[in-house]
């Protein structure tokens, strides 16, 4: 549900270890449509609020309960972290283990409701990574097909792949580089024998 306006809570005076854990800096992220995102925390929980362009607030993520004190310092990995803003949606990274994988969650920017969970995505792992108008993922555990999914339009294109090449603990991490060059998406990955393969996808003939 959307919430009424309230003052930001960003401290725990009872237990200083929570405030010192780095649970959240409570800074506000301004979005292109006038919406905003901001974390808050107290002694019992940490939560992320979406204030949409109609100035309606909705809590879209919360960590609370018995594990809060032990886990609040890992909120930068476990909680929602904005990966990319789209016209209609917000893409968040969440639930990352110490060495991956993560879970990516799509939220409707107007309603704040969860639209889809992707699991791990394929992207450049530098900082938060770089995302385009589309996301890339394996369509199933069979690992024989990739999806190029334009989020705002909903269009999907599929690329067949050899599942033998991705027989890893985290198949998505097989990809070394994901770039666009001259209207072509290049997905580079290494094989067990040390050779490199590049999957090429022409985005000019497969628009979103």
C-alpha positions, 0 to 999 in steps of 0.5 A: 500500500502507499503510505502517507508522508512522514519524516525520515527515520535514519538512526537507532539511538538504542543500539549504536551498532545498527547506526554504525553498520552502514545499513543505509545513508538515507540519501534520496535518488531523483528519477527522470519522471519526478519520482524519488527513492530513499531508504530509511532505518530504525532499531527494528527495520530498514525499508525503501520507499518509492515516492512516485510522480503523483507524490504517492509513497509506497514501501517496496522493500523492507528488512525486519525481524529477528535477523535484522541486527545481524543482516542490516550491515549487508543491506547493500547486497541483500536489499534493493539497489537500483540498477537502471531506471526505465520509462515504465519500470525500475530494475533493482539488484537484490539478494546477492550472496558474498560471491553471487549470484544476485536476483534482479527485480522489476518494479512498476514505477507508478504503482510500486508493485513487483512485476517480475523476478529475473534471477541473475542477469547477464551484464558487465560486472563493473560496479553495479554494471551497465544495463541497456534498454533490454536485459539478457538472461537464460530462459530456463535451467536448460541453458540453451537459449538467451532472451533479449528482453526490452522491458518498456515495450515487452518485446523479446528476442531469443538466441539459441546457445550451446548449454555445454559452454555454460556448465558453471556454478553461475552460468551468467558469470561465464560472460566476460564482456557485454557491449554494443558496437555499431548497433550490434550487441556483443556477448563475449565468453571463454571456453574451458580450453581457453578459447573465446567465443562472441555471440553477436546480436544485431539490435538495429534489425531487432528493435525494442 
